[in-house]
Amino acid sequence: MNRLVAFGAVLVAGAIASGAALGDPIADFYKGRTVTMIAAASAGGGYDIYGRTVVKYVGKHLPGEPNIVLQFMPGAGGTKAANYLYNVSARDGSVLGLISNAAPVFQALGGAGVKYDAAKFNYIGRAASMQYVIMVWHTTGVKSLADMKTKEIVFGATGKSQSNYMVPIVLKNLLHLKAKVITGYPGTNETTLALEKGELTGRAGAWSSWLTERPQWIKENTVIAIAQSGLERATDLPNAPLLLEMAKNDEERQVLELLASDAAVGRGFMMPPAVPKDRVTAMRRAFDKAMADPAFLADAKKRDLIIEPWTGEKLQEVVDKTVSASPKIIARAKEVLEWK
């Protein structure tokens, strides 16, 4: 009996030693590694603030605790970064993306320059929705959508693939209000500065960005919220109507719902296609833990960040629905957006 016990002890010790030698493959991969996150914007805007805050805690909860750094890649309204993440970046789990929330709808609409399939990205999770709010400068005299029937507002946008273009152009071509959209700004920070200088008189931006970048403008009524784009009203903007509420028939409603899908995607994080499944799963669970981390929530509160987390699996479902919209609705939406 003693020999059997001794033999069993040897087997157990051997198994433990073998397991220790193998280690955790996820931790082994990420330990001492620097992970790059591609952000589809210039520094100083909402992508920057959310990106830096979120990845700090994702890295903390990922086995191996890698250092995660941001790489800004503005251009073509976010398409440049999406194409890079899809076609060029490493697919081993060492690259993350915080690309345009409008990337799925831009693809669905057949946007120019798209060389990615949004449904094939590996979605990690969403930190917050991106309810787009239409703000106008206080000196314009415009205090509601009705005022834009007679007074023109000039908006700035980074490109036709971005929500900061799509939202105001809907005012012009679907609601028949006086709106003009100038594209070509590098990022959110530049359009905000142009608004401050008087080059623009309005901007459609994520509500979370307004709150973090220019909170004093909100408090002092320097800008006035006249409408918002999304599937439901922001709880702290009860008096700014949804564009969705302006639909006059079912077709218009479906068009507005398609164009508002970007708000649901929001501050969504992803990895390139074909990343090993175990590394995708590990990153998703690290993201989930980060979203519930008291230190993260305290940090987000200090920075006035809205946190409305979704899992990567739920985010994937929304993207899949967006890219499979009906041809009829896509054709009508393209007319509204002035896309050929």
C-alpha positions as CSV (number, residue, x, y, z in Angstrom):
1,M,0.0,0.0,0.0
2,N,2.8,2.4,0.8
3,R,4.3,1.8,-2.6
4,L,1.0,2.6,-4.2
5,V,0.7,5.8,-2.2
6,A,4.3,6.8,-3.1
7,F,3.7,6.0,-6.8
8,G,0.5,8.1,-6.8
9,A,2.3,11.0,-5.2
10,V,5.0,10.8,-7.9
11,L,2.3,10.9,-10.6
12,V,0.6,13.9,-9.0
13,A,3.9,15.7,-8.6
14,G,4.7,15.0,-12.2
15,A,1.3,16.3,-13.4
16,I,1.8,19.5,-11.4
17,A,5.3,20.0,-12.7
18,S,4.1,19.4,-16.3
19,G,1.2,21.9,-15.9
20,A,3.6,24.4,-14.4
21,A,6.0,23.9,-17.4
22,L,3.2,24.4,-19.9
23,G,1.9,27.5,-18.0
24,D,-1.0,29.7,-19.1
25,P,-0.8,30.1,-22.9
26,I,-2.6,33.4,-22.8
27,A,-0.4,34.8,-20.0
28,D,2.7,33.4,-21.8
29,F,1.8,35.3,-25.0
30,Y,0.9,38.6,-23.3
31,K,3.5,38.8,-20.6
32,G,6.1,41.5,-21.3
33,R,4.4,42.3,-24.6
34,T,3.2,45.7,-25.8
35,V,-0.2,45.6,-27.5
36,T,-1.1,48.4,-29.9
37,M,-4.6,49.9,-30.1
38,I,-5.4,51.7,-33.4
39,A,-7.7,54.6,-32.8
40,A,-9.5,56.0,-35.9
41,A,-9.1,59.7,-34.9
42,S,-6.6,62.4,-33.9
43,A,-5.4,63.0,-30.3
44,G,-7.5,65.1,-28.0
45,G,-11.0,63.8,-28.8
46,G,-13.4,61.3,-27.4
47,Y,-11.6,58.3,-29.0
48,D,-8.4,59.4,-27.2
49,I,-10.0,59.8,-23.8
50,Y,-12.0,56.6,-24.0
51,G,-9.2,54.6,-25.5
52,R,-6.6,55.6,-22.9
53,T,-8.9,55.1,-20.0
54,V,-10.3,51.7,-21.1
55,V,-7.1,50.0,-22.2
56,K,-5.4,50.8,-19.0
57,Y,-7.8,48.5,-17.1
58,V,-8.2,45.9,-19.9
59,G,-4.5,45.3,-19.7
60,K,-4.7,45.0,-15.9
61,H,-7.3,42.2,-16.2
62,L,-5.7,40.3,-19.1
63,P,-3.5,37.4,-18.2
64,G,0.2,38.5,-18.6
65,E,-0.9,42.1,-18.0
66,P,0.6,43.6,-21.2
67,N,1.2,47.3,-21.8
68,I,-1.4,48.7,-24.2
69,V,-0.5,51.8,-26.2
70,L,-2.5,54.0,-28.5
71,Q,-1.6,54.7,-32.1
72,F,-3.7,57.4,-33.7
73,M,-4.7,56.8,-37.3
74,P,-7.1,59.6,-38.5
75,G,-8.1,59.7,-42.2
76,A,-10.9,59.1,-44.6
77,G,-13.5,59.5,-41.8
78,G,-12.2,56.4,-40.0
79,T,-12.0,54.2,-43.1
80,K,-8.2,54.3,-43.1
81,A,-7.9,52.8,-39.7
82,A,-10.6,50.2,-40.4
83,N,-8.8,49.1,-43.6
84,Y,-5.5,48.9,-41.8
85,L,-6.9,46.8,-38.9
86,Y,-8.6,44.5,-41.4
87,N,-5.8,44.0,-44.0
88,V,-2.5,45.0,-42.5
89,S,-2.3,44.7,-38.7
90,A,-1.1,41.5,-37.0
91,R,-3.7,38.9,-36.3
92,D,-2.0,37.3,-33.3
93,G,-3.8,39.2,-30.6
94,S,-1.3,42.0,-30.3
95,V,-3.5,44.6,-31.9
96,L,-6.8,46.2,-30.9
97,G,-8.9,48.7,-32.6
98,L,-11.2,51.6,-31.7
99,I,-12.4,52.4,-35.2
100,S,-15.3,54.5,-36.3
101,N,-18.6,53.5,-34.8
102,A,-20.0,54.2,-38.3
103,A,-17.8,51.6,-40.0
104,P,-20.6,49.0,-40.2
105,V,-23.3,51.3,-41.6
106,F,-20.7,52.8,-44.0
107,Q,-20.0,49.4,-45.3
108,A,-23.7,48.5,-45.6
109,L,-24.2,51.7,-47.7
110,G,-21.4,50.7,-50.0
111,G,-19.1,53.6,-48.9
112,A,-16.1,54.5,-51.0
113,G,-12.8,53.0,-50.0
114,V,-14.1,50.2,-47.8
115,K,-11.7,47.3,-47.9
116,Y,-13.0,45.6,-44.8
117,D,-16.0,43.4,-43.7
118,A,-17.2,44.8,-40.4
119,A,-18.9,41.6,-39.5
120,K,-15.6,39.7,-39.5
121,F,-13.9,41.9,-36.9
122,N,-13.7,40.2,-33.5
123,Y,-15.7,42.6,-31.2
124,I,-14.4,42.8,-27.7
125,G,-17.0,45.0,-26.1
126,R,-18.5,48.5,-25.9
127,A,-17.7,51.0,-23.2
128,A,-20.6,53.4,-24.1
129,S,-23.1,54.3,-26.7
130,M,-22.4,57.3,-29.0
131,Q,-25.6,59.2,-28.9
132,Y,-24.9,62.0,-31.5
133,V,-26.2,65.4,-30.4
134,I,-26.8,68.2,-32.8
135,M,-25.4,71.4,-31.2
136,V,-25.6,74.9,-32.6
137,W,-23.6,78.0,-31.5
138,H,-25.6,80.3,-29.1
139,T,-25.3,83.3,-31.4
140,T,-27.1,81.7,-34.3
141,G,-30.6,82.3,-32.9
142,V,-31.4,78.7,-33.6
143,K,-33.0,76.9,-30.6
144,S,-34.9,74.1,-32.3
145,L,-35.1,72.1,-35.5
146,A,-38.1,74.3,-36.5
147,D,-35.7,77.4,-36.5
148,M,-33.6,75.7,-39.2
149,K,-36.5,76.0,-41.7
150,T,-35.3,79.6,-42.2
151,K,-31.8,79.8,-40.7
152,E,-28.9,77.8,-42.2
153,I,-26.4,76.1,-39.9
154,V,-23.0,75.1,-41.2
155,F,-21.6,71.8,-39.8
156,G,-18.1,70.3,-39.9
157,A,-17.3,66.7,-40.5
158,T,-14.2,64.5,-40.9
159,G,-15.6,62.5,-43.9
160,K,-18.7,61.0,-45.4
161,S,-18.2,57.8,-43.5
162,Q,-18.6,59.5,-40.2
163,S,-21.6,60.2,-38.1
164,N,-20.6,63.9,-37.9
165,Y,-21.5,64.0,-41.6
166,M,-24.4,61.6,-41.7
167,V,-26.4,63.2,-38.9
168,P,-26.5,66.8,-40.2
169,I,-27.0,65.8,-43.8
170,V,-30.2,64.0,-42.7
171,L,-31.4,67.4,-41.6
172,K,-30.9,68.7,-45.1
173,N,-32.1,65.9,-47.3
174,L,-34.7,64.0,-45.3
175,L,-36.1,66.7,-43.0
176,H,-35.6,69.5,-45.6
177,L,-34.0,71.9,-43.2
178,K,-31.3,74.5,-43.9
179,A,-28.1,72.6,-43.2
180,K,-24.7,72.7,-44.9
181,V,-21.9,70.2,-44.2
182,I,-18.2,70.8,-44.8
183,T,-16.0,67.7,-44.8
184,G,-12.3,67.2,-44.5
185,Y,-11.5,68.1,-40.9
186,P,-8.9,65.7,-39.4
187,G,-10.8,65.0,-36.2
188,T,-13.3,66.0,-33.5
189,N,-10.8,68.4,-31.9
190,E,-10.4,70.4,-35.1
191,T,-14.2,70.7,-35.8
192,T,-14.7,71.9,-32.2
193,L,-12.0,74.6,-32.6
194,A,-13.6,75.6,-35.9
195,L,-16.9,76.0,-34.2
196,E,-15.3,78.1,-31.5
197,K,-13.6,80.4,-34.1
198,G,-16.9,80.9,-36.0
199,E,-15.8,78.9,-39.1
200,L,-18.7,76.6,-38.3
201,T,-22.0,77.3,-36.6
202,G,-22.9,73.7,-35.6
203,R,-21.5,70.3,-34.9
204,A,-23.0,66.8,-34.5
205,G,-20.9,65.0,-31.9
206,A,-21.2,62.2,-29.5
207,W,-22.9,63.3,-26.3
208,S,-20.0,61.7,-24.3
209,S,-17.5,63.9,-26.2
210,W,-19.4,67.1,-25.5
211,L,-19.5,66.3,-21.8
212,T,-15.8,65.5,-21.6
213,E,-14.3,68.0,-24.0
214,R,-16.4,71.1,-23.5
215,P,-18.5,70.6,-20.3
216,Q,-18.4,74.4,-19.7
217,W,-20.1,75.0,-23.0
218,I,-23.0,72.8,-21.9
219,K,-23.3,74.5,-18.4
220,E,-23.1,78.0,-19.9
221,N,-25.4,77.3,-22.9
222,T,-22.6,78.3,-25.3
223,V,-24.0,75.5,-27.5
224,I,-27.6,74.5,-27.7
225,A,-28.8,70.9,-28.2
226,I,-31.6,70.9,-30.8
227,A,-31.8,67.2,-31.6
228,Q,-30.1,63.8,-31.2
229,S,-29.6,60.7,-33.3
230,G,-30.0,57.3,-31.8
231,L,-32.6,54.7,-31.1
232,E,-33.7,56.2,-27.8
233,R,-33.2,59.6,-26.1
234,A,-30.3,60.1,-23.7
235,T,-31.7,60.3,-20.2
236,D,-30.0,63.6,-19.5
237,L,-31.3,65.2,-22.7
238,P,-35.1,64.7,-22.4
239,N,-36.0,67.9,-24.3
240,A,-33.8,67.3,-27.5
241,P,-36.0,65.2,-29.9
242,L,-34.8,62.1,-31.7
243,L,-34.5,62.4,-35.4
244,L,-36.2,59.1,-35.5
245,E,-39.3,60.8,-34.1
246,M,-39.4,63.0,-37.1
247,A,-40.1,60.1,-39.5
248,K,-43.3,60.6,-41.6
249,N,-43.6,57.0,-42.7
250,D,-42.2,53.5,-42.2
251,E,-39.6,53.9,-44.9
252,E,-38.2,57.0,-43.4
253,R,-38.2,55.3,-40.0
254,Q,-36.2,52.4,-41.3
255,V,-33.7,54.7,-43.0
256,L,-33.3,56.7,-39.7
257,E,-32.9,53.4,-37.7
258,L,-30.2,52.2,-40.1
259,L,-28.3,55.5,-39.8
260,A,-28.7,55.5,-36.0
261,S,-27.1,52.1,-35.6
262,D,-23.8,53.8,-35.2
263,A,-25.0,55.1,-31.8
264,A,-25.5,51.6,-30.6
265,V,-22.1,50.5,-31.8
266,G,-20.7,53.5,-29.9
267,R,-17.3,53.2,-28.2
268,G,-16.8,49.7,-29.5
269,F,-13.5,47.9,-29.3
270,M,-12.4,45.1,-31.6
271,M,-9.6,42.9,-32.9
272,P,-8.8,42.0,-36.5
273,P,-10.2,38.9,-38.2
274,A,-8.7,35.5,-37.7
275,V,-7.2,36.2,-34.3
276,P,-6.9,32.9,-32.3
277,K,-10.2,32.3,-30.6
278,D,-8.7,31.8,-27.1
279,R,-7.0,35.2,-27.3
280,V,-10.3,36.8,-28.5
281,T,-12.2,35.2,-25.6
282,A,-9.5,36.2,-23.1
283,M,-9.6,39.8,-24.3
284,R,-13.4,39.9,-24.1
285,R,-13.5,38.6,-20.6
286,A,-10.7,41.1,-19.6
287,F,-12.8,43.9,-21.1
288,D,-15.9,42.7,-19.1
289,K,-13.9,42.7,-15.9
290,A,-12.5,46.1,-16.7
291,M,-16.0,47.6,-17.1
292,A,-16.9,46.3,-13.6
293,D,-13.7,47.3,-12.0
294,P,-14.4,49.9,-9.2
295,A,-11.1,51.7,-10.0
296,F,-12.1,52.0,-13.6
297,L,-15.6,53.3,-12.8
298,A,-14.1,55.8,-10.4
299,D,-11.6,56.9,-13.1
300,A,-14.4,57.2,-15.7
301,K,-16.5,59.3,-13.3
302,K,-13.5,61.6,-12.6
303,R,-13.2,62.1,-16.4
304,D,-17.0,62.6,-16.8
305,L,-17.1,59.5,-19.1
306,I,-20.5,57.8,-19.8
307,I,-20.2,54.1,-19.2
308,E,-22.9,51.8,-20.8
309,P,-21.0,48.5,-21.4
310,W,-22.0,45.7,-23.8
311,T,-20.2,42.4,-24.2
312,G,-18.4,41.7,-27.4
313,E,-21.0,39.1,-28.3
314,K,-23.9,41.6,-28.1
315,L,-22.0,44.1,-30.1
316,Q,-21.3,41.5,-32.8
317,E,-25.0,40.9,-33.1
318,V,-25.8,44.6,-33.7
319,V,-23.0,44.8,-36.4
320,D,-24.3,41.7,-38.2
321,K,-27.8,43.2,-38.4
322,T,-26.5,46.5,-39.7
323,V,-24.5,45.1,-42.6
324,S,-27.4,42.9,-43.7
325,A,-29.9,45.8,-44.1
326,S,-32.4,45.5,-47.1
327,P,-31.3,46.8,-50.5
328,K,-34.4,49.1,-50.7
329,I,-33.6,50.9,-47.4
330,I,-29.9,51.1,-48.3
331,A,-30.7,52.7,-51.7
332,R,-32.9,55.3,-50.0
333,A,-30.3,56.0,-47.3
334,K,-27.7,56.6,-50.0
335,E,-29.9,59.2,-51.6
336,V,-30.2,61.0,-48.3
337,L,-26.5,60.9,-47.8
338,E,-25.8,62.2,-51.3
339,W,-23.8,59.1,-52.1
340,K,-23.6,58.0,-55.8
